[in-house]
Amino acid sequence: MHEEITLTREVEAIQIPSGDLVSLPVGTKVMITQALGGTYTVATPHGLARIKAENADALGIDLEAEKNKRSAANEALASGDLEGAIWEQLKLVYDPEIPVNIVDLGLVYDCRVQKDEGEVNVEVKMTLTAPGCGMGPTIAADAQSKILMLDGISNARVDIVWDPVWNQDMISEEGRMKLGMV
């Protein structure tokens, strides 16, 4: 990390903090500033951008090696703990500007699993650290995508809510340690 990388192909990215879709041309020099939860925050000549895991090859990253790792979510699923697996998946979602997952940041307020006629539906309520965050829809979509990766999940909905208002007291002990707040 923190070494200059030249993109090997054109790649779609999301500009931070606006959330706008941008195209980074082949040959663009970037520096990975954060690689968490399967997404990559890169510094470009035009500011920060977020690259999805499906485009990691443009950064020279081998995703097959990453996929072969056994995750905590898979372990929870294997033991029959679907809700635990969902929470583990949510721990793979990061705000691209903060090196702490959305669970430890205290952004996830509720997670409900409903089984209905053979379907498993998940509803998550989460918030953001600031109401004006342009990355909100991207973070919510990332959470939904991570949930839908689990075997047996039929539908997932992630709603952004503003009540209660988030504050730093909601950050977990682990999150506080990562942020140097303890």
Helices and strands as residue ranges (DSSP letters): E 4-6, E 11-15, E 21-24, E 29-36, E 39-44, E 47-51, G 53-59, H 63-67, H 72-78, H 82-90, E 108-116, E 119-126, H 136-148, E 155-160, G 168-170, H 173-178
